[in-house]
Amino acid sequence: MQNGSGPRKHTIAVLVENKFGVLSRVAGLFSARGYNIESLSVGETLDPSVSRMTLVVTGDEFVIEQVTKQLHKLIDVIKVSDLTDDDHVERELMLIRVNAEPQHREEILRTADIFRAKVVDVTPVSFTLEATGDEAKLEALVELLRPMGVQELVRTGKVAIARGPKTRVRKAEAPKKARVSDDPKVVGFAD
């Protein structure tokens, strides 16, 4: 073990140019070095020319440092941040379809309510629930619904954002008033 720390999950945020092939190059970087990406989410930012990738990778500090350095070398990468030790918020989205036999319907709805899950689809034989939260919350929901019969489960990768501003907020300066002497068209000044 390097630096006395063993492998653990790291949440890495990568800002990249929103171009064809960038996702492939980032994923290729990990696979070429034998690292597994446990979770990957990608989407546009406020600037449509920039996308944000949130990756979850297991490794020790040395491995993560090497991966981060390699990511910085990719031409389309703008910024890399390891959010693991920073104060941040992370969430996943899960859709889960459960058998909805008449004797279990009320229990499924109560369980969904406790976990703040929404029923997004109902058929005569199933309920589809949508739930968001951290990994532990979603795992707990799955375990409570498992006895009813889980038909299908789909999860997104983790998305994460740092809490509060990462940079100091600057106050907007009041626009300077133009002085008459600054205007070259004013009589008495050179044109």
C-alpha positions in Angstrom: 0.0 0.0 0.0 1.2 3.5 -0.9 0.9 6.3 1.7 -0.7 3.9 4.2 -4.0 4.0 2.3 -5.6 1.0 0.6 -7.9 0.8 -2.4 -11.2 2.7 -2.0 -13.9 4.2 -4.2 -13.1 7.6 -5.7 -15.5 9.9 -7.4 -13.8 11.8 -10.1 -15.4 14.7 -12.1 -13.9 15.5 -15.5 -14.8 18.5 -17.7 -14.2 17.7 -21.3 -14.9 19.3 -24.7 -18.2 18.0 -26.0 -16.7 16.3 -29.1 -17.0 13.0 -30.9 -14.8 10.3 -29.4 -13.9 11.9 -26.1 -15.8 9.4 -24.0 -14.1 6.6 -25.9 -10.6 8.1 -25.3 -11.3 8.5 -21.5 -12.7 5.0 -21.2 -9.7 3.7 -23.2 -7.3 5.3 -20.9 -8.7 3.3 -18.0 -9.0 0.0 -19.8 -5.5 0.3 -21.2 -4.1 0.5 -17.7 -6.3 -2.3 -16.4 -8.6 -0.1 -14.2 -12.3 -0.7 -14.0 -14.8 2.1 -14.2 -17.5 1.1 -11.7 -19.8 4.0 -12.7 -19.9 6.6 -15.5 -22.3 9.4 -16.1 -21.9 12.0 -18.8 -24.0 15.1 -19.7 -23.7 18.6 -21.1 -23.0 21.5 -18.7 -24.4 25.0 -18.9 -22.0 25.5 -21.8 -23.2 23.1 -24.6 -19.6 22.8 -25.9 -18.5 21.3 -22.5 -19.6 18.0 -21.0 -19.0 16.7 -17.5 -18.2 13.1 -16.7 -18.6 11.6 -13.3 -16.6 8.4 -12.8 -16.4 6.1 -9.9 -13.1 4.1 -9.8 -11.6 1.9 -7.1 -7.9 2.4 -6.3 -5.3 3.5 -3.8 -4.0 7.1 -3.7 -1.1 6.3 -6.1 -3.4 4.7 -8.7 -5.9 7.6 -8.6 -3.0 10.1 -8.9 -1.7 8.3 -11.9 -5.1 8.2 -13.6 -5.7 11.9 -12.9 -2.3 12.8 -14.4 -3.1 10.7 -17.5 -6.5 12.3 -17.8 -4.9 15.8 -17.8 -2.8 14.7 -20.8 -5.8 14.0 -23.0 -6.2 16.9 -25.4 -10.0 17.3 -24.9 -9.9 17.3 -21.1 -10.4 20.7 -19.5 -10.4 19.9 -15.8 -10.1 16.9 -13.5 -11.3 16.9 -9.8 -11.2 14.1 -7.3 -14.3 14.9 -5.2 -13.8 11.9 -2.8 -12.3 13.9 0.1 -14.1 17.2 -0.7 -17.4 18.1 0.7 -19.8 17.1 -2.0 -23.3 15.8 -2.8 -23.8 12.6 -4.9 -26.9 10.9 -6.2 -27.9 8.0 -8.4 -31.2 7.4 -10.2 -32.9 4.0 -10.2 -35.9 2.6 -12.0 -37.2 -0.7 -10.5 -40.1 -2.8 -11.8 -41.7 -4.9 -9.1 -44.5 -7.6 -9.1 -47.7 -5.9 -7.9 -49.8 -8.8 -6.7 -52.9 -7.6 -4.9 -51.7 -8.6 -1.4 -48.4 -6.7 -1.9 -49.6 -3.4 -3.5 -50.1 -1.5 -0.2 -46.7 -2.6 1.1 -45.0 -1.6 -2.1 -46.6 1.9 -2.0 -45.8 2.3 1.7 -42.2 1.3 1.0 -42.0 3.7 -1.9 -43.3 6.5 0.2 -40.8 5.9 3.0 -37.9 6.1 0.4 -39.5 9.1 -1.4 -39.7 7.0 -4.6 -42.3 7.8 -7.2 -44.6 5.4 -9.0 -44.0 6.2 -12.6 -45.8 3.3 -14.3 -48.6 0.9 -13.3 -49.8 -2.2 -15.1 -52.2 -4.9 -13.8 -49.2 -7.0 -12.8 -46.4 -4.5 -11.9 -45.4 -1.1 -10.5 -42.3 0.8 -11.8 -40.7 3.0 -9.2 -38.3 5.9 -9.6 -35.9 6.5 -6.7 -32.9 8.9 -6.3 -30.4 8.9 -3.5 -27.0 7.6 -2.5 -25.9 4.1 -3.1 -26.8 2.8 0.4 -30.4 4.2 0.2 -31.0 2.6 -3.2 -29.6 -0.8 -2.0 -31.9 -0.7 1.0 -34.9 -0.1 -1.2 -34.0 -3.0 -3.4 -33.6 -5.3 -0.4 -37.1 -4.4 0.9 -38.7 -4.9 -2.5 -36.9 -8.1 -3.3 -39.4 -10.4 -1.4 -42.2 -9.0 -3.6 -40.4 -10.0 -6.8 -38.1 -7.6 -8.6 -38.7 -8.0 -12.4 -36.1 -5.5 -13.6 -33.7 -2.9 -12.2 -31.9 -0.1 -14.0 -29.5 2.4 -12.4 -27.6 5.4 -13.6 -24.1 6.1 -12.6 -23.3 8.4 -9.8 -23.4 12.1 -10.3 -21.7 14.4 -7.9 -21.2 18.1 -7.3 -19.0 20.0 -4.8 -20.8 21.8 -2.0 -20.6 25.6 -2.1 -18.5 27.6 -4.5 -15.1 26.2 -5.5 -13.8 29.7 -6.1 -14.3 33.0 -4.3 -17.3 34.9 -5.5 -16.3 38.3 -6.9 -18.5 41.3 -6.5 -19.6 42.9 -9.8 -17.9 46.3 -10.1 -20.1 49.3 -10.9 -19.5 50.5 -14.4 -17.2 53.6 -14.5 -18.9 56.8 -15.4 -17.4 58.3 -18.6 -15.8 61.6 -18.0 -16.4 64.4 -20.4 -12.7 64.8 -20.9 -12.5 61.2 -22.0 -14.7 61.8 -25.0 -12.6 62.9 -28.0 -15.6 64.5 -29.7 -16.1 67.1 -27.0 -15.1 70.6 -28.1 -11.8 71.7 -26.8 -10.1 68.3 -27.1 -8.1 66.9 -30.0 -10.1 64.9 -32.5 
